[in-house]
């Protein structure tokens, strides 16, 4: 624990939804919900206007539509959000060499290591300056928490939302935490919270009064001892500049349960190829292949196979995932499939003999399927498909215009998709720097003058120069 509040936690406000509102003048001040728009989609982020209707992240999209039927429902644009995140992380890097990103919109910063703060006044000044710089660079707001530990700094940023700054003085942690729910502490999820409730502990003060021995008895030595220390307000975790990835994975949830075994196998192979694409992009290889299957009844099965050495070979991963699938009962249907690689390394150490044996075994079990897999090994990694296009029934390219996607028209310029159906697509033509909503026009879905576009910067380069450098 530190004697000065020099650990900063930044959390961008309703990040995905706020970025969409900033990019689309017609949505400013209106409820916006970003997430999967299919029957089984979930909410990724809801704007504060949408939250007033009870919508929140991780909620089924169908429920969100019932609560806020007049909201704008948009698909995520991750490359756009990532570009904004890079600007924000660059600003954090100017404060300190110790920046620990937790996600695209959240990070810890050690202000003391950057020599920009050594007491409450200088920490507050650094936090306020950061908020101003983020607004200038991106047009978005972020909430800042300052404290003597990571745990308390994160709690402070949550209290600061939206668009605020809260500083919690070291020495006041126990007073702050005492009346709060046990769920406020890291590592206390729904299951642990319910277990503690049944034991008569609902507040952090209850945990502190129970004592370490009782928590160890209830939760085990490691978790119990850790929770007792946190209940005392004690957290000495350092800000870590680089968080090594432990795994790379991809998964898909299907609008309709898959029953056909051949289709399921095809989807697993496709996921394996996408996973290897991400693995290679991250500069890693891995030893353990993981298959995730969520069945029709929401039961989730995970199977894994560890290789003799790390690999980034698409054939090896694809065939391992296929072998894992053979051991899973998919009777009744499958609603989600995922393929991952863990045990990551930054090198590849192929065991060619082991791979040959595995392939021979797979061919022996699957007969002609092994020949098909070997033939496919010559193909390059299949990229993740773009949402705008797909194959039509006759093999021709058919465009799919998802709400929120960027487009460009040869005559009207940049815009975004408001909706589509019955062979038509509705586009609103406007740009982030406009103060008024743009005009709406409708086109045939195959209009040759309408093409997928690129996201435009949220802030004029001249306006944002001071913030972005």
C-alpha positions in Angstrom: 0.0 0.0 0.0 1.2 3.5 -0.8 1.2 6.6 1.3 0.1 8.7 -1.6 -2.7 8.1 -4.2 -0.3 7.6 -7.1 -2.0 4.6 -8.8 -4.5 5.8 -11.4 -7.2 3.7 -13.0 -8.8 4.9 -16.2 -12.1 3.6 -17.5 -13.6 5.1 -20.6 -17.3 5.9 -20.3 -19.6 3.4 -22.2 -16.8 3.1 -24.6 -18.2 1.3 -27.7 -21.5 3.2 -27.5 -19.9 6.6 -26.8 -17.6 6.1 -29.8 -20.6 5.4 -32.0 -22.4 8.5 -30.7 -19.3 10.6 -31.4 -19.0 9.1 -34.9 -22.7 9.6 -35.7 -24.2 13.0 -34.9 -27.8 11.8 -35.3 -27.2 9.4 -32.3 -25.9 11.9 -29.9 -28.0 12.1 -26.7 -30.1 9.0 -27.8 -30.0 5.4 -26.6 -27.4 3.3 -28.4 -26.8 -0.4 -27.9 -23.8 -2.2 -29.4 -23.5 -6.0 -29.6 -24.5 -9.1 -31.5 -27.8 -8.5 -33.3 -28.7 -12.1 -34.0 -31.4 -14.0 -32.0 -28.7 -15.1 -29.5 -26.7 -11.9 -29.5 -25.7 -10.1 -26.2 -25.2 -6.5 -25.4 -21.5 -5.4 -25.4 -22.1 -1.8 -24.3 -25.1 0.4 -23.8 -25.0 4.2 -23.7 -26.1 6.0 -20.6 -29.3 6.9 -22.3 -30.0 3.2 -22.9 -29.1 2.3 -19.3 -32.0 4.4 -18.1 -34.3 1.7 -19.6 -32.5 -1.0 -17.7 -30.2 -2.2 -20.5 -26.7 -3.3 -19.4 -23.8 -5.2 -20.8 -24.0 -9.0 -21.1 -27.8 -8.8 -21.3 -29.5 -10.9 -24.1 -30.1 -8.6 -27.1 -33.7 -9.8 -27.3 -34.3 -8.5 -23.8 -32.6 -5.2 -24.6 -34.9 -4.7 -27.6 -37.9 -5.2 -25.4 -36.7 -2.7 -22.8 -35.6 -0.1 -25.3 -37.3 -0.7 -28.6 -36.5 2.7 -30.0 -32.8 2.5 -29.3 -30.2 2.3 -32.1 -28.9 -1.3 -32.3 -25.5 -1.5 -33.9 -22.9 -4.1 -34.6 -19.4 -3.6 -33.0 -16.6 -2.0 -35.1 -13.6 -3.4 -33.3 -10.9 -2.0 -35.6 -12.5 1.5 -35.0 -12.5 1.1 -31.2 -8.9 -0.3 -31.3 -7.7 2.8 -33.1 -9.2 5.1 -30.4 -7.8 2.8 -27.7 -4.3 3.2 -29.2 -4.6 7.0 -28.9 -5.7 6.7 -25.3 -2.9 4.3 -24.4 -0.4 6.6 -26.0 -1.5 9.4 -23.7 -1.2 7.1 -20.7 2.3 6.2 -21.8 3.3 9.8 -21.5 2.4 9.8 -17.8 4.4 6.7 -16.9 6.5 3.8 -18.3 4.3 1.5 -16.2 0.9 1.3 -17.9 -1.1 -1.9 -17.5 -3.9 -2.2 -20.1 -6.9 -4.4 -19.0 -8.9 -4.0 -22.1 -9.4 -1.5 -25.0 -11.0 1.0 -22.6 -9.4 0.4 -19.2 -5.9 0.6 -17.7 -3.8 1.1 -14.6 -1.0 3.7 -14.5 1.8 4.1 -11.9 2.1 7.8 -11.6 5.0 7.5 -9.2 7.1 5.6 -11.7 6.5 8.3 -14.2 7.6 11.0 -11.7 4.5 13.0 -12.4 3.0 12.6 -8.9 4.1 12.0 -5.3 1.2 13.4 -3.3 -2.5 13.9 -3.5 -2.3 17.3 -5.2 0.0 16.3 -8.0 -1.9 13.0 -8.5 -5.2 14.9 -8.9 -3.5 17.4 -11.3 -2.2 14.5 -13.4 -5.6 12.8 -13.5 -7.4 16.0 -14.5 -4.9 16.7 -17.2 -5.3 13.2 -18.6 -9.0 13.6 -18.9 -8.6 16.9 -20.8 -6.1 15.4 -23.1 -8.3 12.3 -23.9 -11.3 14.6 -24.7 -9.1 16.7 -27.0 -7.6 13.7 -28.8 -10.7 11.5 -29.1 -13.8 13.6 -28.3 -14.7 11.0 -25.7 -14.7 11.1 -21.9 -13.1 8.8 -19.3 -13.5 8.4 -15.6 -10.4 8.4 -13.3 -9.8 6.8 -10.0 -6.8 7.6 -7.8 -5.7 5.7 -4.8 -2.8 3.9 -3.0 -3.6 0.5 -4.5 -5.1 -1.0 -7.7 -8.2 -2.3 -6.0 -9.2 1.0 -4.5 -8.3 3.0 -7.6 -10.6 0.8 -9.6 -13.4 1.3 -7.1 -12.7 5.0 -7.2 -13.1 5.2 -11.0 -16.4 3.4 -10.8 -17.6 6.0 -8.4 -16.4 8.7 -10.7 -18.6 7.6 -13.6 -19.5 9.2 -15.8 -16.9 11.7 -16.8 -15.4 12.4 -13.3 -12.5 11.9 -11.0 -12.5 10.5 -7.5 -9.4 10.4 -5.3 -9.4 8.2 -2.2 -6.8 9.1 0.4 -4.6 6.2 1.6 -5.6 5.3 5.2 -9.3 5.6 4.5 -9.7 2.2 2.8 -11.4 0.2 5.6 -13.9 3.0 6.2 -14.7 3.1 2.5 -15.1 -0.6 2.0 -16.8 -1.6 5.3 -20.5 -1.1 4.3 -20.0 -2.2 0.7 -21.2 -5.5 -0.7 -18.7 -8.3 -0.8 -19.1 -8.3 -4.6 -17.1 -5.1 -4.8 -13.9 -7.1 -4.1 -11.9 -8.7 -6.9 -12.5 -12.4 -7.2 -15.9 -12.4 -5.6 -18.4 -13.4 -8.3 -22.0 -14.6 -8.1 -21.1 -18.1 -6.8 -18.6 -16.9 -4.2 -20.9 -14.1 -3.2 -23.8 -16.5 -2.7 -21.5 -18.9 -0.7 -20.6 -16.0 1.6 -24.2 -14.9 1.9 -25.2 -18.3 3.1 -22.5 -18.0 5.7 -24.0 -14.7 6.9 -21.5 -12.4 5.2 -22.9 -9.8 2.9 -20.6 -6.7 3.5 -16.9 -6.2 3.4 -17.0 -5.4 7.2 -18.6 -8.9 7.7 -15.5 -10.4 6.1 -13.1 -8.4 8.2 -14.9 -9.4 11.4 -15.1 -13.1 10.4 -11.3 -13.3 10.4 -8.8 -15.0 8.1 -9.3 -18.5 9.6 -13.0 -18.6 8.9 -12.5 -17.3 5.3 -9.8 -19.9 4.7 -12.2 -22.6 6.0 -15.0 -21.4 3.7 -13.0 -20.7 0.6 -9.7 -22.4 0.8 -6.3 -21.1 1.9 -5.3 -19.1 -1.2 -8.7 -17.4 -1.9 -9.6 -17.0 1.8 -6.4 -15.4 2.8 -6.4 -13.1 -0.2 -10.0 -12.0 0.4 -9.3 -11.3 4.1 -6.4 -9.0 3.1 -8.6 -7.2 0.6 -11.3 -6.8 3.2 -8.7 -5.0 5.3 -8.2 -2.6 2.4 -4.8 -4.1 1.7 -3.7 -4.7 -1.9 0.0 -4.6 -2.8 -0.3 -5.7 -6.5 2.1 -3.7 -8.7 1.2 -2.1 -12.0 2.6 -4.4 -14.6 3.6 -2.8 -17.9 3.2 -5.9 -20.0 0.5 -8.6 -19.5 1.5 -11.7 -21.4 -1.3 -13.4 -23.3 -2.0 -16.8 -21.8 -4.1 -18.0 -24.7 -5.6 -17.2 -28.1 -9.1 -18.3 -28.9 -12.1 -17.7 -31.2 -15.7 -18.8 -30.8 -19.1 -18.5 -32.6 -22.6 -18.6 -31.2 -25.1 -19.9 -33.8 -28.6 -18.4 -34.3 -30.0 -21.9 -34.8 -28.6 -25.0 -33.0 -26.3 -27.1 -35.2 -27.3 -30.8 -35.5 -25.5 -32.1 -38.5 -22.2 -33.7 -37.5 -20.5 -32.8 -40.8 -21.5 -29.1 -40.4 -20.3 -29.1 -36.8 -16.9 -30.5 -37.9 -16.7 -27.9 -40.7 -17.3 -25.1 -38.2 -14.7 -26.4 -35.8 -12.1 -26.5 -38.7 -13.1 -23.0 -39.7 -12.6 -21.8 -36.1 -9.3 -23.5 -35.9 -8.1 -21.7 -39.0 -9.2 -18.3 -37.6 -7.6 -19.1 -34.3 -4.2 -19.8 -36.0 -4.6 -16.6 -37.9 -4.8 -14.7 -34.6 -2.0 -16.8 -33.1 0.4 -15.9 -35.9 -0.7 -12.3 -35.8 0.3 -12.1 -32.2 3.7 -13.7 -32.9 3.1 -16.8 -30.8 2.8 -20.5 -31.1 1.2 -22.8 -28.5 1.2 -26.4 -27.2 -2.3 -27.0 -25.9 -5.3 -27.1 -28.3 -8.7 -26.4 -26.6 -12.2 -27.2 -27.9 -15.2 -25.6 -26.3 -18.8 -26.9 -27.0 -21.9 -25.4 -25.6 -24.9 -27.7 -26.1 -28.6 -27.1 -26.6 -29.2 -27.2 -22.9 -26.5 -24.6 -22.1 -24.1 -27.2 -20.7 -20.6 -26.4 -21.7 -17.9 -29.0 -22.4 -14.2 -28.2 -22.7 -11.7 -30.7 -24.1 -7.9 -30.2 -24.6 -4.9 -31.9 -26.1 -1.3 -31.0 -25.4 1.3 -31.4 -28.2 4.9 -32.3 -27.7 6.0 -28.8 -28.8 4.5 -25.4 -29.6 3.0 -25.0 -33.0 1.4 -22.4 -35.3 0.7 -24.9 -38.0 -3.0 -24.6 -39.1 -3.1 -28.3 -40.1 -1.9 -29.4 -36.7 -4.4 -27.2 -34.8 -7.3 -28.1 -37.1 -6.7 -31.8 -36.8 -6.2 -31.7 -33.1 -9.5 -29.8 -32.7 -11.2 -32.4 -34.9 -9.9 -35.2 -32.7 -11.2 -33.5 -29.6 -14.6 -33.1 -31.3 -14.8 -36.9 -31.8 -14.9 -37.3 -28.0 -17.9 -34.9 -27.6 -21.5 -35.9 -27.8 -23.4 -33.3 -29.9 -26.7 -35.2 -29.8 -29.5 -32.6 -29.3 -27.7 -29.8 -31.0 -24.8 -27.3 -30.5 -25.3 -23.6 -29.9 -21.7 -22.5 -29.5 -18.3 -23.7 -30.7 -14.9 -22.4 -29.8 -11.2 -23.3 -30.6 -8.3 -22.0 -28.6 -4.5 -22.4 -28.2 -2.8 -22.0 -24.8 0.6 -22.7 -23.4 1.9 -19.9 -25.6 5.5 -19.4 -26.6 7.2 -16.9 -29.0 8.8 -19.7 -31.0 7.8 -22.8 -32.8 9.3 -26.2 -32.0 7.6 -28.6 -34.3 7.9 -32.3 -33.5 7.5 -33.6 -37.0 7.4 -37.3 -36.0 4.6 -36.6 -33.4 2.7 -34.7 -36.1 3.1 -37.5 -38.6 1.9 -40.0 -36.0 -1.1 -37.9 -35.1 -2.1 -37.5 -38.7 -1.7 -41.2 -39.4 -3.9 -42.0 -36.4 -6.5 -39.5 -37.5 -6.5 -41.0 -41.0 -6.9 -44.4 -39.6 -9.9 -43.4 -37.5 -11.6 -41.2 -40.0 -10.7 -43.0 -43.3 -11.0 -40.7 -46.2 -11.3 -37.6 -44.0 -7.6 -37.7 -43.4 -6.9 -37.4 -47.1 -9.3 -34.4 -47.3 -7.5 -32.7 -44.4 -4.1 -33.3 -46.0 -5.3 -31.8 -49.2 -6.5 -28.8 -47.3 -3.1 -28.3 -45.7 -1.9 -26.5 -48.9 -4.5 -23.8 -48.4 -3.6 -20.6 -46.7 -5.2 -19.6 -43.4 -8.8 -18.5 -44.0 -9.3 -14.8 -42.8 -12.2 -13.8 -40.6 -15.0 -12.9 -43.1 -16.0 -9.3 -43.4 -19.6 -8.6 -42.4 -20.5 -6.7 -45.5 -20.3 -9.5 -48.1 -21.1 -13.2 -48.5 -21.8 -15.8 -51.1 -25.2 -15.9 -52.6 -27.2 -19.0 -53.6 -25.8 -18.9 -57.1 -22.2 -18.2 -56.0 -22.5 -14.5 -56.8 -21.4 -12.0 -54.2 -24.3 -10.8 -52.0 -23.9 -7.8 -49.8 -25.0 -7.8 -46.2 -25.3 -4.3 -44.8 -25.2 -4.6 -41.0 -26.5 -1.6 -38.9 -23.7 0.7 -37.9 -21.2 -0.4 -40.7 -19.3 2.3 -42.5 -20.1 2.8 -46.2 -19.2 5.2 -49.0 -21.3 6.3 -51.9 -19.8 7.6 -55.1 -22.0 10.7 -55.1 -23.0 11.3 -51.4 -19.7 10.4 -49.7 -19.3 8.8 -46.3 -22.1 7.4 -44.3 -23.3 4.5 -42.1 -26.0 1.8 -42.4 -29.2 2.4 -40.5 -30.9 -0.7 -41.6 -31.6 -3.1 -44.5 -34.2 -5.5 -45.8 -36.3 -6.5 -48.7 -33.4 -5.7 -51.1 -32.9 -2.2 -49.8 -30.4 -0.5 -47.6 -30.9 2.8 -45.7 -27.9 5.0 -45.2 -27.4 8.1 -43.2 -24.7 10.4 -44.7 -22.9 12.3 -41.9 -19.5 12.7 -40.5 -18.2 12.8 -36.9 -17.2 16.5 -37.0 -20.7 17.6 -38.0 -22.9 19.3 -35.4 -26.1 18.4 -37.1 -27.5 15.0 -38.2 -27.0 14.1 -41.9 -29.5 13.1 -44.5 -31.0 9.7 -45.0 -31.2 7.9 -48.4 -32.2 4.4 -49.5 -30.5 2.3 -52.2 -30.7 -1.2 -53.6 -28.5 -3.6 -51.7 -26.5 -4.2 -54.8 -26.1 -0.6 -55.9 -22.6 -0.4 -57.5 -22.0 3.1 -56.2 -22.4 2.0 -52.6 -19.3 0.2 -51.1 -18.0 -0.6 -47.6 -16.1 2.4 -46.2 -13.5 3.2 -43.6 -14.2 4.8 -40.2 -13.5 8.5 -40.1 -11.5 10.1 -37.3 -13.7 11.5 -34.5 -11.8 14.7 -34.1 -10.4 17.1 -36.7 -6.6 16.6 -36.9 -6.0 20.2 -36.1 -8.3 20.1 -33.0 -6.8 16.8 -31.7 -3.2 17.6 -32.4 -2.5 18.8 -29.0 -3.9 15.7 -27.4 -2.4 13.2 -29.8 1.0 14.7 -30.5 
